[in-house]
Amino acid sequence: MADNSGKRVEVKAPMSGVFYRQSAPDQPPYVEIGTEVKKKQVLGLLETMKVFQKIKSPTSGTVVEIVAENEKALGDGDVMFVLETD
């Protein structure tokens, strides 16, 4: 039987803004590489015009790459995370 696991899903910025990995500078990041996440779990924050939007996982899986850099600007559609689905 073929193993169909390991499908990769890119989580992209829904709009331009500044990316944050944690809720406050003194708090731990929401996720790290290797973190197992559930659908709709918060992965990070995107600040646009002083409004923070929670970036949520579109699926359950494991974080295999964090592409976006903390406190750096992102454009609409930029890849933020790569997940590997179950």
Backbone as CSV, one residue per row, in Angstrom:
resi,resn,N_x,N_y,N_z,CA_x,CA_y,CA_z,C_x,C_y,C_z
1,MET,0.831,-1.189,0.000,0.000,0.000,0.000,0.871,1.246,0.000
2,ALA,0.448,2.249,-0.732,1.193,3.504,-0.784,0.904,4.330,0.460
3,ASP,1.921,5.036,0.921,1.777,5.914,2.085,1.442,7.307,1.576
4,ASN,0.210,7.757,1.816,-0.227,9.063,1.330,-0.039,10.166,2.351
5,SER,0.579,9.869,3.495,0.800,10.904,4.497,1.904,11.840,4.028
6,GLY,2.007,12.974,4.676,3.071,13.900,4.335,2.668,14.963,3.353
7,LYS,1.374,15.189,3.164,0.925,16.265,2.284,1.269,17.597,2.934
8,ARG,1.881,18.477,2.189,2.284,19.773,2.733,1.257,20.844,2.385
9,VAL,1.001,21.692,3.366,0.042,22.780,3.213,0.742,24.079,3.576
10,GLU,0.673,25.064,2.683,1.242,26.376,2.970,0.177,27.258,3.604
11,VAL,0.554,27.940,4.690,-0.332,28.918,5.327,0.172,30.281,4.886
12,LYS,-0.685,31.022,4.172,-0.283,32.301,3.575,-0.934,33.480,4.285
13,ALA,-0.263,34.614,4.213,-0.797,35.850,4.813,-2.060,36.262,4.061
14,PRO,-3.158,36.505,4.797,-4.405,36.899,4.143,-4.390,38.349,3.653
15,MET,-3.408,39.130,4.132,-3.250,40.528,3.728,-1.852,40.981,4.125
16,SER,-1.465,42.164,3.720,-0.170,42.708,4.112,-0.196,43.097,5.585
17,GLY,0.958,42.976,6.241,1.044,43.368,7.637,2.357,42.931,8.245
18,VAL,2.489,43.141,9.553,3.684,42.740,10.287,3.359,41.468,11.057
19,PHE,4.230,40.475,10.930,4.025,39.166,11.537,4.662,39.099,12.917
20,TYR,3.930,38.474,13.858,4.449,38.244,15.202,4.244,36.771,15.558
21,ARG,5.298,36.141,16.098,5.231,34.727,16.481,4.615,34.526,17.855
22,GLN,4.553,35.577,18.690,4.007,35.442,20.035,3.084,36.617,20.335
23,SER,2.278,36.455,21.404,1.276,37.475,21.745,1.893,38.710,22.382
24,ALA,3.069,38.577,22.992,3.786,39.700,23.611,5.270,39.348,23.632
25,PRO,6.144,40.355,23.694,7.585,40.073,23.658,8.073,39.117,24.752
26,ASP,7.405,39.103,25.896,7.845,38.243,27.003,7.132,36.889,27.027
27,GLN,6.361,36.599,25.987,5.619,35.332,25.898,6.305,34.380,24.919
28,PRO,6.120,33.066,25.110,6.709,32.108,24.156,5.963,32.148,22.820
29,PRO,6.626,31.742,21.738,5.956,31.679,20.428,4.757,30.734,20.477
30,TYR,3.774,31.019,19.627,2.600,30.141,19.542,3.007,28.731,19.131
31,VAL,3.883,28.631,18.137,4.322,27.316,17.645,5.807,27.356,17.306
32,GLU,6.407,26.174,17.284,7.791,25.978,16.855,7.783,24.896,15.778
33,ILE,8.890,24.716,15.094,9.003,23.611,14.143,8.844,22.321,14.932
34,GLY,7.990,21.440,14.438,7.720,20.179,15.119,6.468,20.196,15.975
35,THR,5.885,21.383,16.186,4.656,21.475,16.971,3.507,20.831,16.214
36,GLU,2.767,19.950,16.890,1.557,19.383,16.301,0.415,20.345,16.583
37,VAL,-0.328,20.704,15.533,-1.413,21.671,15.669,-2.743,21.062,15.246
38,LYS,-3.800,21.624,15.790,-5.162,21.241,15.423,-5.716,22.297,14.469
39,LYS,-6.730,21.929,13.711,-7.399,22.877,12.831,-7.896,24.058,13.664
40,LYS,-7.668,25.258,13.180,-8.067,26.537,13.793,-7.221,26.944,14.998
41,GLN,-6.133,26.218,15.269,-5.211,26.617,16.341,-4.430,27.852,15.885
42,VAL,-4.183,28.789,16.793,-3.451,30.010,16.461,-1.974,29.677,16.217
43,LEU,-1.465,30.161,15.078,-0.066,29.952,14.705,0.768,31.207,14.936
44,GLY,0.132,32.368,14.822,0.821,33.646,14.960,-0.165,34.780,14.805
45,LEU,0.372,36.004,14.784,-0.457,37.201,14.642,0.018,38.022,13.455
46,LEU,-0.919,38.720,12.818,-0.599,39.643,11.731,-1.209,40.989,12.084
47,GLU,-0.355,42.002,12.177,-0.825,43.352,12.517,-0.974,44.164,11.240
48,THR,-2.169,44.670,11.041,-2.459,45.524,9.897,-3.199,46.760,10.404
49,MET,-2.625,47.929,10.205,-3.234,49.192,10.640,-3.631,49.143,12.128
50,LYS,-2.708,48.677,12.970,-2.866,48.612,14.434,-3.929,47.614,14.895
51,VAL,-4.384,46.752,13.989,-5.341,45.699,14.338,-4.634,44.358,14.199
52,PHE,-4.733,43.529,15.241,-4.089,42.216,15.221,-5.083,41.146,14.794
53,GLN,-4.674,40.345,13.820,-5.492,39.242,13.341,-4.776,37.947,13.695
54,LYS,-5.513,37.010,14.293,-4.942,35.703,14.603,-4.848,34.889,13.322
55,ILE,-3.672,34.320,13.084,-3.476,33.427,11.943,-3.695,32.018,12.459
56,LYS,-4.720,31.352,11.936,-5.100,30.027,12.420,-4.776,28.950,11.393
57,SER,-4.485,27.772,11.909,-4.162,26.645,11.047,-5.391,26.213,10.243
58,PRO,-5.239,26.017,8.936,-6.365,25.572,8.115,-6.662,24.080,8.268
59,THR,-5.755,23.349,8.914,-5.885,21.904,9.038,-5.077,21.408,10.236
60,SER,-5.309,20.194,10.636,-4.466,19.572,11.660,-3.189,19.074,10.993
61,GLY,-2.091,19.088,11.737,-0.834,18.608,11.191,0.334,19.011,12.062
62,THR,1.512,19.022,11.464,2.753,19.359,12.161,3.435,20.510,11.446
63,VAL,3.922,21.486,12.216,4.660,22.611,11.645,6.026,22.095,11.198
64,VAL,6.318,22.181,9.895,7.601,21.715,9.391,8.505,22.872,8.971
65,GLU,7.916,24.066,8.795,8.724,25.229,8.434,8.013,26.499,8.876
66,ILE,8.789,27.431,9.436,8.287,28.766,9.759,9.021,29.707,8.814
67,VAL,8.321,30.142,7.780,8.930,30.935,6.714,9.020,32.405,7.112
68,ALA,7.966,32.929,7.693,7.913,34.346,8.052,8.834,34.643,9.229
69,GLU,9.480,35.798,9.162,10.357,36.227,10.252,9.578,37.094,11.234
70,ASN,9.845,36.872,12.521,9.173,37.636,13.569,9.424,39.129,13.411
71,GLU,8.353,39.913,13.531,8.378,41.379,13.480,8.814,41.927,12.120
72,LYS,8.608,41.143,11.065,8.934,41.593,9.701,7.650,41.740,8.891
73,ALA,7.694,42.652,7.937,6.536,42.903,7.086,6.334,41.773,6.085
74,LEU,5.068,41.452,5.853,4.678,40.447,4.870,3.733,41.075,3.868
75,GLY,3.750,40.553,2.660,2.806,40.981,1.646,1.627,40.025,1.582
76,ASP,0.569,40.463,0.969,-0.618,39.630,0.778,-0.222,38.364,0.026
77,GLY,-0.498,37.204,0.611,-0.215,35.933,-0.039,1.161,35.358,0.245
78,ASP,1.994,36.074,1.018,3.306,35.525,1.369,3.134,34.277,2.236
79,VAL,3.973,33.278,2.030,3.918,32.056,2.830,4.454,32.362,4.229
80,MET,3.683,31.949,5.236,4.067,32.167,6.625,4.567,30.880,7.275
81,PHE,3.840,29.786,7.052,4.146,28.488,7.644,3.942,27.400,6.613
82,VAL,4.638,26.275,6.814,4.377,25.067,6.034,4.024,23.972,7.044
83,LEU,2.877,23.343,6.825,2.408,22.259,7.680,2.442,20.950,6.911
84,GLU,2.655,19.867,7.622,2.535,18.539,7.034,1.307,17.913,7.663
85,THR,0.351,17.543,6.830,-0.898,17.006,7.348,-0.756,15.543,7.717
86,ASP,-1.657,15.093,8.560,-1.649,13.706,9.032,-2.044,12.735,7.933
